Amino acid sequence: MRKTKSKNIRKNNVFIGIGALVSLLFLLIASSFMSSLFMSKADRINILVFGEKTFLYSIDRKDSVHYAMYFYPDLKITVPKGYGFYRVGALGKLAGLEHNPDIFRQAFSYSTASFVPFYFYQNAKDVYYGGDQKMNLWLPGIKEILTYQSNTNFFDKIYLLGAFFTVKKADIQYIAASNFSRKENDTSKFMTEDFTREFQGFFYQAQYRREMKSVQIIYDKHYNTAKALSNILEGSGIRVVDISEGKTT
């Protein structure tokens, strides 16, 4: 009798444990979905796909006005936080050495003065080479979205896969980053100032413009960092009304 009762208790404990795991799994899946692009109200999605072909895409979710910007491997862009100008093709290696893939987001957000929240990248140990050759417009497919490493979750990947499949190439404005570069000592550097002069605000969020959002930036030491942040906010549709020096608390 006692053995039967003990078996029943163990069986109940197993069922309770399985039930708890299923509930936890369900909550994790639900949380992932609720934080995904399926539930986002953003008007525009900026995505970097880094690899042998590095493209920054800006996908309009409402008006079908899309952009695709190509960065060739030997072009140097600014990587903030003291790295300076760095070859695009070597950014994966840098991210791997620093154990910080967020370098992709920081570098391309800084360089284009636009918020780039999502990125996909091939093996972080690879280094790519290549000069300013003509590159045809290219869109990522199943291989890139599902097999590249990324900061997106599963539902984001499914959403983006569907978005890229439905985007018409005829609706995409192709931009060559080389058009905004300057040659110095046999190397070409991407000039953010030249790019923003023509394209700042093209990758913006319309909802911020409609809500007329504005901010004031107060910095303690580094004006250049504050200015870079201002450019990104302005490029995202948020008006910066003032940049002031002062102690932050």
Helices and strands as residue ranges (DSSP letters): H 2-34, G 37-39, E 44-50, E 54-60, E 66-71, E 76-79, E 84-87, G 88-90, H 91-97, H 102-112, E 118-121, H 142-147, E 149-150, H 154-166, G 169-171, E 172-176, G 177-180, E 181-184, E 187-190, H 192-199, H 206-211, E 214-219, H 223-235, E 239-245
